Amino acid sequence: MATIIQDFFNVTILSSFAFLVMTFLLVHFSIKQIAIKNKKISWKYSFVILAGLLCWFGIVFFMGRTGVFSKNPLVAPYLAIGFIFLFGILQKLYHNETIRKLFEHTSQPWLIGIQLYRIVGFYFIYLYHQGVLPGLFAFSAGIGDMIVGFSAPFVAYTIYKQKPYAKKLAIFWNIIGIIDLVIAIGIGIIGFPRPIQFLPLQPSMEQISLFPLMMIPLFAVPLALFLHFCGLRVLRENKEKK
């Protein structure tokens, strides 16, 4: 059991932090390109974004480590409250004009390719076989993530090569990626044992609110959704221009 918990920690934390680093590098190189044309945009934006990502990761890590998200207030688990709070912040960032321009200059192949990290979804299935997660959640989230992750390089390649079908494929792929995450979140919500369990699952979904697994719904999933939506907006705007 100790080995499972250690592997659990390594895969969850390392994959989440790797996703943070890849996201920062993607944004950093975009900022460098914009800075050449627009002197108002400088490397300082990279520092702000890096600081924001590290603070987000660090706060979730610390609060998860201390067991905050496993506690239960009267209305809903703190995990749900944390996700709603993050959703509000990311929604504001999505509509921010600077962020919008930043993603317009972001390499679309890399923005898609970064989701390759989702191949670690196989670990959900492993945790099911170890009796940690229920099958409905593990297989729907795990298989969905693996499909999105393994297909990301192929979709990115078609965009890079400017294939005639590339943008339609990329839009479809982003939508599939969003649906996969929404389904996983939905099963997590209705299958969570407190305060009311709408979908009885065995083993319990309680593990999703415990450290380190809670890093996924409170860091990796919101960040992945944000990148999907930003990429989708750019693809649709470019399609309309043509």
Disulfide bonds with the S-S distance in Angstrom:
none
